[in-house]
Amino acid sequence: MKSFSLDDRYWMQEAFKLALLGEGLTSPNPSVGAVIVKNGIIIGKGYHKKAGAPHAEIEAIEDAKRHGYSVSGSTLYVTLEPCTCWGKTPPCSLRIIEEKISRVVAGSPDPNPKNKPRAMELFRAQGIDFSWEIHSEAIFLNRGFYHWIVTGKPWVIGKMAMAIDGSFSAGIGDEKWISGLPARTVAHTLRMISDGILIGAQTARHDNPLLTIRHVDKKYKVQPWRAIVSLSGRLPKELFLFTDSFKERTLLFVRVPLEMVLEELGSRTVTTLLVEGGKTIFQAFLSKGLIHEVAFFLSPLIIGKAHHTEWGNSLIESKALSSPIPLIYPSWENLKGDIYCRGLLLKGAQFLEEIRNQVINLANV
């Protein structure tokens, strides 16, 4: 494998910062950032803003030209391997060749099987220096895209909010939420990066949720699909999910196996699914090994036994798991009182490691 300079890592990080600006806005496309460097300075930069809009590489080329720069002989740093296939936009690789960019550095591979030949092969055949600068954060940023392209099913994030005594519902007076506003804002950010939100019938009846994106700037974001799983299908017709202006984006699954639910959502280009249902739904997904990532919000409240079936009851029934499940790469954050814990489960970590190893193997070609 080639060695990379600190400059390469620096410029790739600058491209990654741009990719973050498109997080949650580009589905089913990935979030991608790009910078063009010439004579040690950035002469153009861009990111993919939404599906159907110009890709990051094209944005960077046009940005350089607007500022009077020629990109001929420059180096392009892009967080995802440039595409070689025609879609809603022409392939970026052809434009890169036409503009006589002399070097391309990519941070992660594009697993889309439509990209034949790969950019690496195409560029090298044209005499363009192509190399990889593996960027694990760029791979993680597009985890939903990767999983959907490879499996046809969404990456699943399991989200739960609870009090320190294990209660899952405030249930006291007019209080509707366990978590405070900062935690709820983060929860809406999770909705922002998701194409679908799933709950169980019990949560639908008890909470009558909207399951829409609020508290954050959604820009071009289309409201997510809202999925309800139910054994009976008997739900009040007046629920917001069936009556609001987004009712056509509500799906009801009655006695459908969860694996088939994921397949159906994947067919609707749901690349990332946020499971927001209560304990029963979370346990069902976890026991079947369908969750890749978890997000827990722990509130400093003692709600009491009147609103909790069993004091100190575990989130997961003991019979559902043969051994404890560790979080991989866990992170903790204090959200003005609420504690936010996030991490990968083994299934998610292994999948991302496979993608990273793919880059390592390609870099040795």
C-alpha positions in Angstrom: 0.0 0.0 0.0 1.2 3.5 -0.8 2.1 5.8 2.1 0.2 9.1 2.4 1.4 12.5 3.4 0.0 14.6 6.2 -1.1 17.0 3.5 -3.3 14.2 2.0 -4.9 13.6 5.3 -5.4 17.3 6.0 -7.1 17.9 2.6 -9.3 14.8 3.0 -10.5 16.0 6.4 -11.4 19.3 4.7 -13.5 17.4 2.2 -15.1 15.4 5.0 -16.2 18.6 6.8 -18.0 19.5 3.6 -19.6 16.1 3.3 -21.1 16.6 6.8 -23.1 19.5 5.4 -25.2 17.1 3.3 -25.8 14.6 6.1 -29.4 13.4 5.9 -30.2 15.4 2.8 -29.0 13.3 -0.1 -30.7 9.9 0.3 -30.7 7.5 -1.4 -27.4 9.0 -2.5 -24.4 9.2 -0.1 -23.2 12.4 1.5 -20.0 13.5 -0.2 -17.6 16.4 0.0 -14.7 17.4 -2.3 -11.9 19.9 -2.4 -9.6 20.8 -5.3 -6.0 21.7 -4.4 -3.5 23.4 -6.6 -0.1 24.9 -5.5 -0.9 24.1 -1.9 -4.2 25.9 -1.6 -7.9 25.0 -2.0 -9.1 26.5 -5.3 -12.6 24.8 -5.3 -14.8 23.0 -2.9 -18.3 21.5 -2.9 -20.6 18.9 -1.5 -23.6 16.9 -2.7 -26.7 18.9 -1.5 -29.6 16.5 -2.5 -30.4 13.6 -4.8 -30.5 14.9 -8.4 -28.3 17.9 -7.7 -24.7 18.0 -8.9 -22.3 15.7 -7.1 -19.6 17.1 -4.9 -16.8 16.8 -7.5 -18.8 18.9 -10.0 -19.7 21.4 -7.3 -15.9 21.8 -6.5 -15.0 22.2 -10.2 -17.6 24.8 -10.8 -16.6 26.6 -7.6 -13.0 26.8 -8.8 -14.1 28.2 -12.2 -16.4 30.8 -10.6 -13.3 32.1 -8.7 -11.2 32.2 -11.9 -9.1 29.1 -11.4 -8.1 26.4 -13.9 -8.4 22.9 -12.4 -6.0 21.4 -15.0 -3.1 19.8 -13.2 -4.8 20.0 -9.8 -5.5 17.3 -7.1 -9.1 16.3 -6.3 -9.8 15.1 -2.8 -13.2 13.4 -2.5 -14.7 11.4 0.4 -16.3 8.9 -1.9 -14.9 7.2 -5.1 -16.2 9.2 -8.1 -19.1 7.6 -10.0 -18.6 6.2 -13.5 -22.3 5.5 -14.4 -25.1 7.6 -15.7 -28.0 8.4 -13.3 -29.9 11.6 -12.7 -26.6 13.3 -13.4 -23.7 12.4 -15.8 -20.8 10.5 -14.4 -18.3 12.6 -12.4 -15.4 10.6 -13.7 -15.8 11.8 -17.3 -15.9 15.5 -16.2 -12.7 14.9 -14.1 -11.0 13.5 -17.2 -12.2 16.3 -19.4 -11.0 19.0 -16.9 -7.5 17.4 -17.0 -7.3 17.0 -13.2 -4.0 15.1 -12.7 -4.6 13.4 -9.4 -7.6 12.0 -7.5 -7.6 10.9 -3.9 -10.7 9.1 -2.6 -11.6 8.4 1.1 -14.0 5.5 0.6 -15.3 3.1 -2.1 -18.5 3.4 -4.0 -20.1 -0.1 -3.8 -22.8 0.6 -6.4 -22.5 -2.3 -8.9 -23.6 0.1 -11.7 -20.1 1.7 -11.5 -18.3 -0.4 -14.0 -15.5 0.1 -14.6 -14.4 1.5 -11.2 -13.1 5.0 -11.2 -9.7 3.7 -10.1 -9.5 1.6 -13.3 -10.8 4.4 -15.5 -8.5 7.1 -14.2 -5.4 5.0 -14.3 -6.2 4.0 -17.9 -6.3 7.7 -18.7 -3.0 8.4 -17.0 -4.6 10.1 -13.9 -2.9 9.3 -10.6 -5.5 7.6 -8.4 -5.0 6.7 -4.7 -7.0 6.0 -1.5 -6.8 7.9 1.7 -9.0 5.8 4.0 -11.4 7.9 6.0 -13.3 5.8 8.5 -15.6 8.7 9.4 -16.6 9.1 5.8 -17.5 5.4 5.7 -19.5 5.8 9.0 -21.3 8.9 7.6 -22.6 6.8 4.7 -23.3 3.7 6.7 -27.0 3.7 5.6 -26.1 4.1 1.9 -23.5 1.3 2.1 -25.8 -1.1 3.9 -28.7 -0.4 1.5 -26.6 -0.8 -1.6 -25.0 -4.0 -0.4 -28.1 -5.7 1.2 -31.1 -3.9 -0.2 -32.2 -3.2 3.4 -31.8 -0.2 5.7 -29.2 0.3 8.4 -31.2 0.1 11.7 -30.7 2.5 14.6 -32.5 1.5 17.8 -33.5 4.6 19.9 -34.8 4.6 23.4 -35.5 7.2 26.1 -35.9 6.2 29.7 -35.8 7.5 33.3 -33.1 6.3 35.7 -35.6 3.9 37.3 -36.2 2.2 33.9 -39.5 3.9 33.1 -40.3 4.5 29.5 -43.2 6.9 29.9 -43.7 10.0 31.9 -47.3 9.3 32.4 -47.7 12.0 35.1 -50.1 14.9 34.7 -49.6 16.8 31.4 -46.0 15.6 31.0 -45.6 13.9 27.6 -41.8 13.5 27.3 -39.2 12.0 29.6 -36.3 13.8 27.9 -35.7 17.6 27.9 -35.6 19.8 24.8 -31.8 19.4 24.1 -32.2 15.6 24.1 -35.3 15.8 21.9 -33.5 18.0 19.5 -30.8 15.4 19.2 -33.5 12.8 18.7 -34.9 14.9 15.8 -31.4 15.0 14.3 -31.5 11.2 14.3 -34.8 11.5 12.4 -33.1 13.9 10.1 -30.5 11.3 9.0 -33.2 8.6 8.6 -35.5 7.8 5.7 -37.9 5.9 7.9 -39.1 5.7 11.5 -40.7 2.6 12.9 -42.9 2.1 16.0 -45.2 -0.5 17.4 -49.0 -0.4 17.6 -48.9 0.2 21.3 -46.7 3.3 21.0 -49.0 4.6 18.2 -52.1 4.2 20.4 -50.6 5.5 23.6 -48.5 8.4 22.3 -50.3 9.3 19.0 -46.9 10.6 17.7 -46.3 12.7 14.6 -43.0 11.0 13.7 -41.9 14.1 11.7 -38.7 16.1 11.7 -38.9 19.2 13.9 -36.5 21.3 16.0 -33.9 21.1 13.2 -33.4 22.8 9.9 -34.6 20.1 7.4 -33.6 22.1 4.2 -34.4 19.8 1.3 -35.3 16.8 3.5 -38.5 14.9 2.7 -40.3 13.8 5.8 -39.5 10.2 6.5 -41.6 7.1 5.9 -43.5 6.2 9.1 -44.0 2.5 9.7 -46.2 0.9 12.3 -46.0 -2.8 13.0 -49.0 -4.5 14.5 -50.4 -7.9 15.3 -54.1 -7.0 14.9 -54.1 -3.9 12.7 -56.7 -2.3 14.9 -55.7 1.3 15.4 -57.7 4.4 15.9 -58.4 6.1 12.5 -58.0 9.5 14.0 -54.3 9.0 14.8 -52.1 11.8 13.4 -50.2 9.2 11.4 -53.4 8.6 9.4 -54.8 12.1 9.2 -52.0 14.7 9.0 -50.5 16.1 5.7 -48.0 13.3 5.5 -50.5 10.5 5.9 -49.5 9.0 2.5 -46.1 8.3 4.0 -47.5 6.1 6.7 -47.2 2.3 6.3 -49.0 -0.3 8.4 -47.5 -3.8 8.6 -49.9 -6.4 10.1 -48.3 -9.7 11.1 -45.4 -9.1 8.8 -42.0 -10.6 9.9 -39.6 -7.9 10.7 -37.1 -9.1 8.1 -39.8 -8.6 5.4 -40.6 -5.2 6.8 -37.0 -4.2 6.3 -37.1 -5.6 2.7 -40.2 -3.5 1.9 -38.7 -0.4 3.4 -35.5 -1.0 1.5 -37.6 -1.2 -1.8 -38.8 2.3 -0.9 -35.2 3.6 -0.7 -35.2 3.7 3.1 -31.4 3.5 3.6 -31.5 4.2 7.3 -34.3 3.2 9.7 -34.9 4.7 13.1 -36.7 2.3 15.4 -38.4 4.5 18.0 -41.0 2.1 19.3 -41.2 1.1 23.0 -39.6 -1.7 24.8 -41.4 -4.5 23.0 -40.4 -3.4 19.5 -36.8 -2.7 20.6 -36.6 -6.1 22.1 -38.0 -7.8 19.0 -35.4 -6.1 16.7 -32.5 -6.7 19.1 -33.4 -10.4 19.7 -33.4 -11.0 16.0 -30.1 -9.3 15.5 -31.5 -6.6 13.3 -30.1 -3.5 15.0 -26.7 -2.1 13.9 -26.5 1.0 16.2 -28.2 2.2 19.4 -29.0 5.6 20.8 -30.1 5.8 24.4 -31.3 8.9 26.2 -31.2 8.6 30.0 -33.2 11.2 32.0 -32.5 12.1 35.7 -36.1 11.3 36.7 -37.6 8.8 39.2 -41.1 8.3 37.8 -42.2 5.5 40.2 -43.9 2.2 40.2 -47.3 3.5 39.3 -46.0 4.2 35.8 -43.6 1.3 35.5 -44.6 -2.4 35.5 -41.6 -3.5 37.5 -39.2 -1.3 39.4 -35.7 -1.7 37.9 -37.1 -3.9 35.1 -34.5 -4.5 32.4 -35.1 -3.1 28.9 -34.5 -6.6 27.6 -36.0 -9.7 29.0 -33.3 -12.0 30.3 -34.6 -14.9 28.1 -34.1 -12.8 25.0 -30.3 -12.8 25.3 -27.8 -15.5 26.0 -25.1 -13.0 27.1 -24.6 -9.2 27.6 -24.2 -7.2 24.4 -21.3 -4.7 24.5 -21.5 -1.4 22.7 -18.6 -0.9 20.3 -17.1 2.6 20.1 -19.6 4.0 22.7 -19.9 7.7 23.3 -21.5 9.6 26.1 -22.7 13.2 26.1 -24.4 15.3 28.8 -27.3 17.1 27.1 -28.1 19.6 29.9 -29.2 16.9 32.3 -30.1 14.0 30.0 -27.3 11.6 29.2 -27.0 10.5 25.6 -25.2 7.2 24.9 -24.6 6.0 21.4 -22.6 3.1 20.0 -22.5 0.3 17.5 -23.5 -3.3 18.0 -21.3 -6.0 16.7 -23.3 -6.5 13.5 -22.9 -2.8 12.6 -19.2 -2.7 13.5 -18.4 -5.8 11.4 -20.2 -4.4 8.4 -18.3 -1.2 8.5 -15.0 -3.0 9.0 -15.8 -5.0 5.8 -16.2 -1.8 3.9 -12.9 -0.4 5.3 -11.1 -3.7 4.4 -12.5 -3.3 0.9 -10.6 0.0 0.5 -7.4 -1.6 2.0 -7.6 -4.4 -0.6 -8.2 -1.9 -3.4 -5.3 0.2 -2.3 -3.1 -2.8 -2.8 -4.1 -3.3 -6.4 
